[in-house]
């Protein structure tokens, strides 16, 4: 398009020159005077504008005429003016904030992120980024960083409150019944053993032998002791205990209910038991002041890190857990206009501040890129972008000159 405009400008200048020469044979006639005046003025206007346009970029006809080749001579001024315009006008903090007022950056960004979460590329990127980030964490350094906060949290624990809460949760979930059934099972395992039976028989026989009972009762006891051996006594006691333990597994057994009620009352009253609270408090402070806390935290964080890396590398976990969580978080945020507006304002301020803080770097970058171009390349680039309009100045100059010349020729004839 630049070449077409330049070609048109050259043709217009040629037409004016040819017309001026063609009017010499009829110069004595009224029409000749008017036409010659028009073509003469058009030729003068076209040549003047050609000189002016050419003088911007180079010396006309290669002649070192003063005040020509203006852009090459003032290249440094032009570059500095461009840098100054960018820094003070185009990228001024207030102007950027004003231009970003209606952009709704946060909303567009959140919607774009939510929509992009559906793609496999984003899922793969999230997995890769998460795995890389997790691997960069040093468990020991992280443990050292969070240990003071963990110590403060442990020190601030209200022992009585948490004992009461734990006891109520245990009763609500019927843990006392499970513990009681476990104790019954262990007791049965102990009672059913042969060595237990023999030991109980021996203890019973010894207890009977040590009885000091006289009269008819003494005669009965001695008769019973002579009839019952240690083995029989042990078997009898064993059967009695096993039957009792078995009956206590039944929910309706009175002994079971009495035992469970006692356990519940003990649990629910632990938070008022000063000794129990003091024991928990001492245990709490031992943990908080222990120099091994950092080591324990580091070991725990190392295990968590291994687990997290494995999960980050699992596409199913990313698809079923991470992506839905992120989508829900973005949806919840978009449902709250106030939160989106706050985020939008923060983003606008950050963008404006970033540009404001890097004015010098932006100007330096523009100047460096401009300085990389040699003069000929810079002129060629400027002609490429604004040359068309400049060439039309030449065309307009020739046409306007021709019209003015015609008017002046008519005035000359009238005078």
Secondary structure, DSSP 8 states (H G I E B T S, - for coil): -HHHHHHHHHHHHHHHHHHHHHTSTTTTSHHHHHHHHHHHHHHHHHHHHHHHHHHHHS-GGG---TT-SHHHHTHHHHHHHHHHHIIIIIT-HHHHHHHHTTS-HHHHHHHHHHHHTTSHHHHHHHHHHHHHHHHH--HHHHHHHHHHHHHHHHHT--HHHHHHHHHHHHHHTTHHHHHHHHHHHHHHHHHTSHHHHHHHHHHHHHHHHT----HHHHHHHHHHHHH--HHHHHHHHHHHHHHHHHHTTSTT-HHHHHHHHHHHHHHHTGGG-HHHHHHHHHHHHHHHH-TTHHHHHHHHHHHHHHHHHHHHT-HHHIIIIIHHHHHHHHHHHHT-HHHHHHHHHHHHHHHHHHHHHTHHHHHHHHHHHHHHS-HHHHHHHHHHHHHHHHHHHHHHHHHHHHHHHHHHHHHHHH-
